Amino acid sequence: MTSKLEQLKLYTTVVADTGDVEAIARLQPVDATTNPSLLLKAAALPRYAGQLQAAIASAGQDLGLACDRFAVAVGREILQIVPGRVSTEVDSRLSFDSAATAERARRLIGLYEQAGIGRERVLIKVAATWEGIRAAEQLERQGIQTNLTLLFSFAQAQACADAGVFLISPFVGRIYDWHKKAKGRDFAGAEDPGVRSVTRIYDYYKANGYGTVVMGASFRNIGQIEQLAGCDRLTISPELLQQLADAEGELPRRLAPGTAGEPRESLDESGFRWRLNEDAMATEKLAEGIRLFARDQEKLEALLAAHA
């Protein structure tokens, strides 16, 4: 029998959640995603020493530009291995500024194009705040496709679909973490709150004809991944990808178009903010996620400054 990873690939586009090109080459995903935390890890790898120095040398005293150049250098390396796309994230400190987010996204795309990489191979990651969603809506109209990240609530998913974003990344593991801590018990299988969240979003999108891609992210174990077999895409760490590659047994498809979903509903800004505010988990995890990515962005800037 083929491995669970090979079976998963029959239903779902598998994406590597890493900047480690050796792991990507070994596990052969279609796409790859990066974020400030993963870029910080990549910066510590000897194989990226040259790219780190080149990013510093070409950006002068502009540490933000140096970070963007390094992110693009890592993305370019990844794109030499994967046949699909790489996701590169806008500075999380811009999460509440639509204009600045869009401007930084355009700069990233420009740097990729200068490196010989067409925009059709890049997704720009943006935090799924109201401001981030508005920036993504503008970018999509300009031919720059986006990946809306740090997505924890159904309201965020609704707003992203109405904005016409290319892809969303609901964070399965972080939803699971919050509920496990809040309720003092573990969850498994279809009752896992993270799994239930992605399933609800997937069914809603398919039932209402939305083209936005659903890509589950932030997994804690392969059981969560197995429950979402059939989701459009899943972005998975090298460790869990390896566990799936080593695992045998049948992996049935769990998600498929045709399942009944909730009727379409559009949210204006006040409706979005109220729904998000009413979801304590989503409110806390979104704020925490932005803070954590911002801190890692600052650490990456400090690392680049130290090498200057």
C-alpha positions as CSV (number, residue, x, y, z in Angstrom):
1,M,0.0,0.0,0.0
2,T,1.2,3.5,-0.8
3,S,2.0,5.9,2.1
4,K,-0.5,8.2,3.6
5,L,1.4,11.1,2.1
6,E,1.0,9.7,-1.4
7,Q,-2.7,9.0,-0.8
8,L,-3.2,12.6,0.5
9,K,-1.7,13.9,-2.7
10,L,-4.5,12.2,-4.7
11,Y,-7.1,14.5,-3.0
12,T,-5.2,17.6,-1.9
13,T,-2.3,19.8,-3.1
14,V,0.4,19.4,-0.5
15,V,2.4,22.4,0.5
16,A,5.6,22.5,2.5
17,D,5.5,24.9,5.5
18,T,9.3,25.6,5.6
19,G,12.2,27.4,4.1
20,D,14.4,24.3,4.3
21,V,15.2,23.5,0.7
22,E,16.7,20.1,1.6
23,A,13.5,19.0,3.3
24,I,11.4,20.4,0.3
25,A,13.6,18.5,-2.2
26,R,13.2,15.2,-0.1
27,L,9.4,15.5,0.4
28,Q,8.4,16.9,-3.0
29,P,5.5,19.2,-2.3
30,V,3.8,21.2,-5.0
31,D,4.1,24.6,-3.3
32,A,5.9,26.0,-0.2
33,T,5.1,28.7,2.3
34,T,7.3,30.9,4.4
35,N,6.7,33.5,7.2
36,P,9.0,35.6,9.4
37,S,9.5,32.8,11.9
38,L,10.6,30.4,9.1
39,L,12.9,33.0,7.5
40,L,14.5,33.6,10.9
41,K,15.3,29.8,11.0
42,A,16.5,29.9,7.4
43,A,18.9,32.8,8.2
44,A,20.7,30.5,10.7
45,L,21.4,27.8,8.1
46,P,24.8,27.9,6.5
47,R,23.4,27.4,3.0
48,Y,21.8,30.8,3.2
49,A,24.9,32.8,4.4
50,G,25.5,34.1,0.9
51,Q,21.9,35.3,0.4
52,L,22.0,36.9,3.8
53,Q,25.1,38.9,2.9
54,A,23.8,39.8,-0.5
55,A,20.5,41.1,0.9
56,I,22.4,43.3,3.4
57,A,24.8,44.6,0.7
58,S,22.1,45.6,-1.7
59,A,19.8,47.3,0.8
60,G,22.2,49.6,2.6
61,Q,20.8,50.8,5.9
62,D,17.2,49.9,5.0
63,L,16.6,46.8,7.2
64,G,13.1,46.4,5.9
65,L,14.3,46.2,2.4
66,A,17.1,43.8,3.4
67,C,14.5,41.5,5.0
68,D,12.4,41.6,1.8
69,R,15.4,40.9,-0.4
70,F,16.3,37.9,1.9
71,A,12.7,36.6,1.8
72,V,12.8,36.8,-2.0
73,A,16.2,35.1,-2.2
74,V,14.9,32.2,0.0
75,G,11.7,32.1,-2.2
76,R,13.8,31.9,-5.4
77,E,15.7,29.0,-4.0
78,I,12.5,27.2,-3.1
79,L,11.1,27.8,-6.6
80,Q,14.0,26.0,-8.1
81,I,12.6,22.9,-6.4
82,V,8.8,23.1,-6.2
83,P,6.8,23.1,-9.5
84,G,4.2,25.5,-8.1
85,R,4.3,28.6,-5.9
86,V,5.9,30.1,-2.9
87,S,4.1,32.3,-0.4
88,T,6.1,35.3,1.0
89,E,4.7,37.4,3.8
90,V,4.4,41.2,4.2
91,D,5.8,42.7,7.4
92,S,3.2,41.9,10.1
93,R,3.7,45.4,11.6
94,L,1.7,46.7,8.7
95,S,-1.3,44.5,9.4
96,F,-3.6,47.5,10.2
97,D,-2.5,49.7,7.3
98,S,-4.0,48.8,4.0
99,A,-2.0,51.2,1.9
100,A,1.3,50.3,3.4
101,T,0.5,46.6,3.1
102,A,-0.3,46.9,-0.6
103,E,2.8,49.0,-1.2
104,R,5.1,46.4,0.5
105,A,3.4,43.6,-1.4
106,R,4.1,45.4,-4.7
107,R,7.7,45.8,-3.7
108,L,8.0,42.1,-3.0
109,I,6.6,41.2,-6.4
110,G,9.0,43.7,-8.0
111,L,11.9,42.1,-6.3
112,Y,10.8,38.7,-7.5
113,E,10.4,40.0,-11.0
114,Q,13.9,41.5,-10.8
115,A,15.1,38.0,-9.8
116,G,13.5,36.5,-12.9
117,I,10.5,35.1,-11.1
118,G,7.0,35.9,-12.5
119,R,4.2,36.9,-10.2
120,E,2.2,33.9,-11.3
121,R,4.6,31.8,-9.1
122,V,4.2,33.9,-6.0
123,L,1.5,34.4,-3.4
124,I,1.8,37.4,-1.1
125,K,0.8,36.5,2.5
126,V,-1.2,39.1,4.4
127,A,-2.7,39.0,7.9
128,A,-6.5,38.6,7.7
129,T,-7.4,41.8,9.5
130,W,-10.0,44.1,8.0
131,E,-7.2,46.3,6.6
132,G,-5.3,43.3,5.3
133,I,-8.3,42.0,3.5
134,R,-8.9,45.4,1.9
135,A,-5.3,45.5,0.8
136,A,-5.6,42.0,-0.7
137,E,-8.7,43.0,-2.6
138,Q,-6.8,45.8,-4.2
139,L,-3.8,43.6,-5.0
140,E,-6.0,40.9,-6.6
141,R,-7.4,43.5,-9.0
142,Q,-3.8,44.4,-9.9
143,G,-2.9,40.8,-10.8
144,I,-1.1,40.1,-7.5
145,Q,-2.5,37.0,-5.9
146,T,-2.7,36.7,-2.1
147,N,-2.6,34.2,0.7
148,L,-4.6,35.5,3.7
149,T,-3.0,34.2,6.8
150,L,-3.6,34.2,10.6
151,L,-7.2,33.2,9.9
152,F,-9.1,31.8,12.9
153,S,-12.7,32.8,12.4
154,F,-15.6,32.2,10.1
155,A,-16.1,35.9,9.7
156,Q,-12.5,36.3,8.4
157,A,-13.2,33.5,5.9
158,Q,-16.4,35.2,4.8
159,A,-14.8,38.6,4.2
160,C,-11.8,37.0,2.4
161,A,-14.1,35.2,0.0
162,D,-16.2,38.4,-0.7
163,A,-12.9,40.3,-1.4
164,G,-12.0,37.7,-4.0
165,V,-8.7,36.7,-2.4
166,F,-6.9,33.8,-4.1
167,L,-6.3,31.7,-1.0
168,I,-6.8,31.6,2.8
169,S,-4.8,29.7,5.5
170,P,-7.0,28.7,8.5
171,F,-4.7,27.9,11.4
172,V,-5.9,24.5,12.6
173,G,-3.3,23.9,15.3
174,R,-3.6,27.3,17.0
175,I,-7.3,26.9,17.2
176,Y,-6.9,23.5,18.7
177,D,-4.3,24.9,21.2
178,W,-6.7,27.6,22.4
179,H,-9.6,25.3,23.0
180,K,-7.5,22.6,24.6
181,K,-6.2,25.2,27.1
182,A,-9.6,26.9,27.6
183,K,-11.5,23.7,28.2
184,G,-8.9,21.6,29.9
185,R,-9.2,18.6,27.7
186,D,-7.8,17.2,24.5
187,F,-9.6,16.8,21.1
188,A,-9.2,14.3,18.4
189,G,-10.7,13.3,15.1
190,A,-13.7,15.3,13.7
191,E,-14.4,16.9,17.1
192,D,-11.1,18.9,16.9
193,P,-12.1,22.6,16.9
194,G,-9.4,23.4,14.3
195,V,-10.7,20.6,12.0
196,R,-14.3,21.7,12.5
197,S,-13.4,25.3,11.6
198,V,-11.7,24.4,8.3
199,T,-14.5,21.9,7.4
200,R,-17.1,24.6,8.0
201,I,-15.2,27.1,5.8
202,Y,-14.6,24.5,3.0
203,D,-18.3,23.5,2.9
204,Y,-19.4,27.2,2.9
205,Y,-17.1,28.1,0.0
206,K,-18.1,25.1,-2.1
207,A,-21.8,25.4,-1.4
208,N,-21.8,29.1,-2.5
209,G,-19.5,28.8,-5.5
210,Y,-16.5,30.8,-4.1
211,G,-13.3,30.3,-6.0
212,T,-11.1,31.1,-3.0
213,V,-8.7,28.2,-2.2
214,V,-8.9,26.8,1.4
215,M,-5.4,25.8,2.7
216,G,-5.4,24.3,6.2
217,A,-2.2,25.3,8.1
218,S,-0.5,25.0,11.5
219,F,-1.0,21.3,12.3
220,R,-0.1,19.7,15.6
221,N,-0.4,16.0,14.5
222,I,-1.1,13.9,11.4
223,G,-4.6,13.1,12.8
224,Q,-5.7,16.7,12.0
225,I,-4.3,16.3,8.5
226,E,-6.0,13.0,7.9
227,Q,-9.4,14.6,9.0
228,L,-8.9,17.3,6.3
229,A,-7.9,15.0,3.4
230,G,-9.7,16.5,0.4
231,C,-9.2,20.1,1.4
232,D,-8.0,22.2,-1.5
233,R,-4.5,22.5,-0.1
234,L,-2.7,21.7,3.2
235,T,0.6,23.4,4.2
236,I,2.5,21.0,6.5
237,S,5.8,21.1,8.3
238,P,8.6,18.7,7.2
239,E,8.3,16.7,10.4
240,L,4.7,15.9,9.8
241,L,5.2,15.4,6.1
242,Q,7.8,12.8,7.0
243,Q,5.4,11.1,9.4
244,L,2.8,10.9,6.7
245,A,5.5,9.5,4.3
246,D,6.3,6.8,6.8
247,A,2.7,6.0,7.7
248,E,0.8,3.1,6.0
249,G,-2.9,2.3,6.0
250,E,-5.9,3.7,4.2
251,L,-6.4,7.4,4.1
252,P,-10.0,8.1,3.0
253,R,-11.1,11.4,1.6
254,R,-13.0,13.5,4.2
255,L,-13.8,16.8,2.4
256,A,-15.4,17.0,-1.0
257,P,-17.6,19.5,-2.9
258,G,-21.3,18.8,-2.7
259,T,-21.7,18.8,1.1
260,A,-24.4,21.2,2.3
261,G,-23.0,24.5,3.6
262,E,-24.4,27.7,5.1
263,P,-26.0,30.3,2.9
264,R,-23.9,33.1,1.6
265,E,-23.7,36.2,3.8
266,S,-21.6,39.3,3.3
267,L,-20.2,41.4,6.1
268,D,-19.5,45.1,6.2
269,E,-16.7,46.5,8.3
270,S,-18.8,46.9,11.5
271,G,-20.3,43.4,11.1
272,F,-16.9,41.9,10.5
273,R,-15.4,43.6,13.6
274,W,-18.3,42.6,15.8
275,R,-18.3,38.9,14.7
276,L,-14.5,38.8,15.3
277,N,-14.9,40.5,18.6
278,E,-17.5,38.0,19.7
279,D,-15.1,35.1,19.0
280,A,-12.7,35.2,21.9
281,M,-10.4,32.5,20.4
282,A,-10.0,34.3,17.1
283,T,-9.5,37.7,18.6
284,E,-6.8,36.5,20.9
285,K,-5.0,34.3,18.4
286,L,-5.1,36.9,15.6
287,A,-3.5,39.5,17.9
288,E,-1.0,37.0,19.3
289,G,-0.1,35.8,15.8
290,I,0.6,39.3,14.6
291,R,2.7,40.1,17.7
292,L,4.8,36.9,17.3
293,F,5.5,37.4,13.6
294,A,6.4,41.1,14.3
295,R,8.9,40.0,17.0
296,D,10.5,37.5,14.6
297,Q,10.6,40.2,11.9
298,E,12.5,42.4,14.4
299,K,14.8,39.5,15.3
300,L,15.5,39.0,11.6
301,E,16.3,42.7,11.2
302,A,18.6,42.6,14.2
303,L,20.4,39.6,12.7
304,L,20.8,41.4,9.4
305,A,22.1,44.6,11.2
306,A,24.6,42.5,13.1
307,H,26.0,41.1,9.8
308,A,26.1,44.5,8.1
